[in-house]
Amino acid sequence: MRVALDTNRYVDLCRDDSTVVDVVETADWVYLPFVVLAELRAGFGLGNRGAENERTLRKFLTKEGVEVLY
């Protein structure tokens, strides 16, 4: 199974929403559309935990089976 995460589902994943975690863990490929990256990084810039959130995002993007969808 291949899935694409929108911004809300990525946030749910980071909050350990069990439904989203289960889907991501069982997926063969997880895509993060480029526009989602832009939305997340814009939010990071406005928030108080921007550096921490960026580190978490970068770690997620390096996982096997995770790819940016352009």
C-alpha positions in Angstrom: 0.0 0.0 0.0 1.2 3.5 -0.8 -0.1 6.6 1.1 0.3 10.3 0.9 0.2 12.3 4.0 -1.4 15.7 4.2 -0.4 18.3 6.7 -3.0 17.2 9.3 -2.1 13.5 9.1 1.6 14.4 9.5 0.8 16.3 12.6 -1.4 13.4 13.8 1.6 11.0 13.2 3.9 13.3 15.3 1.2 13.2 18.0 1.2 9.4 17.9 -2.4 9.0 16.7 -2.6 5.2 16.7 -4.7 5.1 13.5 -2.2 7.1 11.5 0.8 5.4 13.0 -0.7 2.0 12.0 -1.3 3.1 8.4 2.2 4.6 8.1 3.9 1.5 9.6 2.1 -0.9 7.3 2.6 1.2 4.1 5.2 0.2 1.6 5.7 3.8 0.6 4.8 7.0 2.4 4.7 10.2 0.3 4.9 13.7 1.6 3.8 16.2 -1.1 6.0 19.2 -1.6 3.2 21.6 -0.7 2.9 19.8 2.7 6.5 20.4 3.3 6.0 24.1 2.6 3.0 24.3 4.9 4.8 22.5 7.7 7.9 24.7 7.4 5.8 27.9 7.3 4.2 26.7 10.6 7.6 25.9 12.1 8.7 29.5 11.4 5.7 30.8 13.3 5.9 28.5 16.2 8.0 28.2 19.3 9.5 24.8 18.5 10.7 25.4 15.0 14.1 23.8 15.3 12.8 20.7 17.1 10.0 20.3 14.5 12.4 20.6 11.7 14.7 17.9 13.2 11.7 15.6 13.5 10.7 16.2 9.9 14.2 15.6 8.6 14.5 12.4 10.6 11.1 11.3 9.1 12.2 12.1 5.6 15.3 9.9 5.9 13.3 6.8 6.8 13.3 4.0 4.2 10.1 4.1 2.1 9.5 7.8 2.8 9.7 10.1 -0.3 8.8 13.7 -1.1 6.2 13.9 -3.9 7.0 16.7 -6.3 
